[in-house]
Amino acid sequence: MVAHGDRTILDGLDLTVPGGTSLALVGPSGSGKSTLAAVAGRLTDPDAGTVTLDGVPLCELPHDVLRRAVGQAFERPALLGGTIGGTIAFGIDEPDPSTVREAARAACADSFVRRLPHGYDTPCAEAPLSGGEAQRLGLARAFAHPGRLLILDDATSSLDTVTELRVGEALTRGGSGAGTRLIIAHRASTAARADRVAWLHEGRIRAVGPHARLWRQLAEYRAVFADTDTDAGAGTDGTGQARHDG
């Protein structure tokens, strides 16, 4: 349970994410998705209950062990490290240049970084970035520091559909190097690529299962994407892609 003042944000959650799988968090604004992601990465602690990683309560893990085990990417990533390459490498254990470039490719950032005046050595202050480019650097940083858990909190919201698809494919095939993936999803196509979806509403889990099944059986689930995903109705499975049988 997580509360803020008199308001209960999360309550009665019992959720297990099998190691090595991806789980999309879906729900309307205010349903508790970001709070659940923050609790999973121990950016905040629950007021009641226990969050574990591989059976170990997060509160018992030393800070440096936790930061190595959990990677996170956010909607508005902080550009730390001085240079573009330093931003991607920034962390407890700094990866080698080849790992940095591989992570940038997985995040669809390598092409625009190479066009900068000094490539990966370009100072952040001399590299004006769009919102989508900054998000791709944040994703690359998370990909460059693989751990047991990768959390994406609105980390692809500024990406165009094609780039978001490519990043999602990298996550699906394990290109990020991360084991378990927890992804806040606003697009039906993002939810469809996850192994399972947890549908949140008013701080509680309404259903857990594959996106295709939830989309097919639950009109209320489909309605979650109606105002946020212009492609939600384009395919029969809610992915924005037509399906063909046979």
C-alpha positions as CSV (number, residue, x, y, z in Angstrom):
1,M,0.0,0.0,0.0
2,V,1.2,3.5,-0.9
3,A,-0.6,6.6,0.3
4,H,0.0,10.3,-0.1
5,G,-1.7,12.3,2.7
6,D,-5.3,11.1,2.8
7,R,-5.2,9.6,-0.6
8,T,-4.4,5.9,-1.2
9,I,-2.5,5.6,-4.5
10,L,-1.8,1.8,-4.5
11,D,-3.7,-0.7,-2.4
12,G,-4.0,-4.5,-2.3
13,L,-1.5,-5.2,-5.0
14,D,-0.2,-8.8,-5.3
15,L,1.9,-9.0,-8.4
16,T,4.7,-11.4,-9.4
17,V,6.8,-10.7,-12.5
18,P,8.7,-13.9,-13.5
19,G,12.4,-13.3,-14.1
20,G,13.4,-12.6,-17.7
21,T,9.9,-11.6,-18.8
22,S,8.4,-8.2,-19.7
23,L,5.4,-6.7,-18.0
24,A,3.5,-3.7,-19.3
25,L,1.7,-1.4,-16.8
26,V,-1.5,-0.1,-18.4
27,G,-4.1,2.3,-17.0
28,P,-5.5,5.8,-17.2
29,S,-3.8,8.8,-15.7
30,G,-3.8,8.6,-11.9
31,S,-4.2,4.8,-11.8
32,G,-0.8,4.4,-10.0
33,K,1.5,3.2,-12.8
34,S,4.4,5.6,-12.1
35,T,4.0,5.0,-8.3
36,L,4.2,1.2,-8.9
37,A,7.3,1.7,-11.1
38,A,8.9,3.9,-8.4
39,V,8.2,1.3,-5.7
40,A,9.7,-1.5,-7.9
41,G,12.9,0.5,-8.3
42,R,12.9,1.7,-4.7
43,L,12.7,5.4,-5.5
44,T,10.0,5.3,-2.8
45,D,9.0,2.7,-0.2
46,P,5.5,1.3,0.3
47,D,3.7,2.4,3.5
48,A,2.7,-1.3,4.0
49,G,3.8,-4.5,2.3
50,T,7.1,-5.8,0.9
51,V,8.7,-5.5,-2.5
52,T,11.3,-8.2,-3.4
53,L,13.9,-8.8,-6.1
54,D,14.8,-12.5,-6.5
55,G,13.1,-13.1,-3.1
56,V,15.2,-10.4,-1.3
57,P,13.3,-7.4,0.1
58,L,14.6,-4.2,-1.6
59,C,15.0,-2.5,1.7
60,E,17.6,-5.1,2.7
61,L,19.8,-4.5,-0.4
62,P,22.7,-2.1,-0.1
63,H,22.4,1.0,-2.2
64,D,25.2,0.1,-4.6
65,V,23.9,-3.5,-5.1
66,L,20.4,-2.1,-5.8
67,R,21.6,0.4,-8.3
68,R,23.5,-2.3,-10.2
69,A,20.5,-4.6,-10.1
70,V,17.9,-2.1,-11.3
71,G,18.2,0.1,-14.3
72,Q,15.7,2.9,-14.9
73,A,14.7,5.3,-17.8
74,F,12.3,8.2,-17.4
75,E,10.2,10.6,-19.5
76,R,12.7,13.5,-18.9
77,P,16.2,11.9,-18.3
78,A,18.9,14.0,-16.6
79,L,21.9,14.4,-18.9
80,L,24.8,13.6,-16.5
81,G,28.4,12.8,-17.3
82,G,29.6,15.9,-19.2
83,T,29.6,14.5,-22.7
84,I,27.0,12.5,-24.7
85,G,29.1,9.3,-24.3
86,G,29.6,10.1,-20.6
87,T,25.9,10.5,-20.2
88,I,25.3,7.0,-21.6
89,A,28.1,5.5,-19.5
90,F,27.2,7.4,-16.3
91,G,26.7,5.0,-13.4
92,I,28.4,3.0,-10.7
93,D,30.3,0.8,-13.2
94,E,31.1,2.7,-16.4
95,P,30.9,0.5,-19.5
96,D,33.6,0.4,-22.2
97,P,33.0,2.5,-25.4
98,S,31.9,-0.5,-27.5
99,T,29.1,-1.3,-24.9
100,V,28.1,2.4,-25.0
101,R,27.7,2.3,-28.7
102,E,25.8,-1.0,-28.7
103,A,23.4,0.5,-26.1
104,A,23.0,3.6,-28.3
105,R,22.2,1.5,-31.3
106,A,19.6,-0.5,-29.3
107,A,18.0,2.9,-28.2
108,C,18.1,4.2,-31.8
109,A,20.5,7.0,-30.7
110,D,23.7,6.1,-32.5
111,S,22.8,7.7,-35.8
112,F,22.0,11.2,-34.4
113,V,25.0,11.0,-31.9
114,R,27.3,10.4,-34.8
115,R,26.1,13.5,-36.5
116,L,27.0,15.8,-33.6
117,P,30.2,17.9,-34.0
118,H,32.3,15.5,-31.9
119,G,30.2,12.5,-31.9
120,Y,30.1,10.7,-28.5
121,D,32.7,13.2,-27.2
122,T,30.3,16.2,-27.8
123,P,29.7,18.1,-24.5
124,C,26.0,17.9,-23.5
125,A,25.9,21.7,-23.3
126,E,26.8,21.9,-27.0
127,A,24.2,19.3,-28.1
128,P,20.7,20.8,-28.3
129,L,18.4,17.8,-28.2
130,S,14.8,17.2,-28.9
131,G,12.6,15.5,-26.3
132,G,12.8,12.3,-28.3
133,E,16.6,12.4,-28.6
134,A,17.0,13.0,-24.9
135,Q,14.7,10.1,-24.2
136,R,16.8,7.9,-26.5
137,L,20.0,8.8,-24.5
138,G,18.2,8.0,-21.3
139,L,17.2,4.6,-22.7
140,A,20.8,4.0,-23.9
141,R,22.1,4.7,-20.4
142,A,19.7,2.1,-19.0
143,F,20.6,-0.4,-21.7
144,A,24.4,0.2,-21.0
145,H,23.9,-0.8,-17.4
146,P,22.2,-4.2,-17.6
147,G,20.8,-5.6,-14.3
148,R,18.2,-7.9,-13.1
149,L,15.4,-5.4,-13.7
150,L,14.9,-2.6,-16.2
151,I,12.1,-0.1,-15.5
152,L,10.8,2.2,-18.3
153,D,8.7,5.0,-16.8
154,D,7.2,6.9,-19.7
155,A,10.6,6.6,-21.3
156,T,9.3,6.3,-24.8
157,S,6.5,8.9,-24.7
158,S,8.3,11.4,-27.0
159,L,9.4,8.8,-29.6
160,D,7.8,8.6,-32.9
161,T,5.9,5.4,-33.7
162,V,8.7,3.9,-35.8
163,T,11.4,4.6,-33.3
164,E,9.3,3.3,-30.4
165,L,8.7,0.1,-32.4
166,R,12.4,-0.4,-32.9
167,V,13.2,0.2,-29.2
168,G,10.4,-2.1,-28.3
169,E,11.8,-4.8,-30.5
170,A,15.2,-4.4,-28.9
171,L,13.6,-4.9,-25.5
172,T,11.6,-7.9,-26.7
173,R,14.6,-9.7,-28.1
174,G,16.7,-8.8,-25.0
175,G,18.9,-6.4,-26.9
176,S,19.1,-4.2,-23.8
177,G,20.9,-6.9,-21.8
178,A,18.3,-6.6,-19.1
179,G,16.5,-9.6,-17.5
180,T,13.1,-8.5,-16.4
181,R,11.4,-5.5,-17.9
182,L,8.7,-3.3,-16.4
183,I,7.3,-0.9,-18.9
184,I,4.7,1.8,-18.5
185,A,2.7,1.6,-21.7
186,H,0.4,4.2,-23.2
187,R,0.3,2.7,-26.7
188,A,-1.5,-0.5,-27.5
189,S,1.4,-1.6,-29.6
190,T,3.8,-1.3,-26.7
191,A,1.5,-3.4,-24.5
192,A,1.1,-6.0,-27.2
193,R,4.9,-6.6,-27.4
194,A,5.1,-7.3,-23.6
195,D,4.8,-10.9,-22.4
196,R,2.0,-9.8,-20.0
197,V,0.0,-6.7,-19.1
198,A,-1.0,-5.6,-15.6
199,W,-4.1,-3.3,-16.0
200,L,-4.4,-0.8,-13.2
201,H,-7.4,1.2,-12.2
202,E,-7.7,3.5,-9.1
203,G,-4.6,1.9,-7.5
204,R,-5.7,-1.7,-7.9
205,I,-5.0,-4.4,-10.5
206,R,-8.0,-5.1,-12.6
207,A,-6.5,-7.9,-14.7
208,V,-3.2,-9.5,-15.6
209,G,-2.6,-11.4,-18.9
210,P,-1.5,-11.2,-22.5
211,H,-2.5,-8.0,-24.2
212,A,-4.3,-9.8,-27.0
213,R,-6.6,-11.7,-24.6
214,L,-7.4,-8.6,-22.5
215,W,-8.1,-6.6,-25.7
216,R,-10.4,-9.3,-27.1
217,Q,-12.4,-9.9,-23.9
218,L,-12.5,-6.5,-22.1
219,A,-14.1,-3.4,-23.6
220,E,-13.0,-1.4,-20.6
221,Y,-9.4,-2.4,-21.3
222,R,-9.7,-1.3,-24.9
223,A,-11.1,2.0,-23.7
224,V,-7.8,2.8,-21.8
225,F,-6.1,3.4,-25.2
226,A,-8.9,5.3,-26.9
227,D,-7.7,8.8,-26.0
228,T,-4.0,8.2,-26.0
229,D,-3.3,5.8,-28.9
230,T,-4.5,6.9,-32.3
231,D,-3.5,3.5,-33.8
232,A,-5.4,1.5,-31.1
233,G,-8.3,0.6,-33.3
234,A,-6.3,0.0,-36.5
235,G,-5.8,-3.7,-36.0
236,T,-8.1,-6.4,-34.6
237,D,-5.6,-7.0,-31.8
238,G,-5.0,-3.4,-30.9
239,T,-1.5,-3.2,-32.1
240,G,-2.1,-0.8,-34.9
241,Q,-1.1,-3.5,-37.4
242,A,-3.5,-5.6,-39.4
243,R,-3.6,-9.3,-38.6
244,H,-3.8,-12.0,-41.3
245,D,-4.7,-15.6,-40.5
246,G,-3.5,-18.5,-42.6
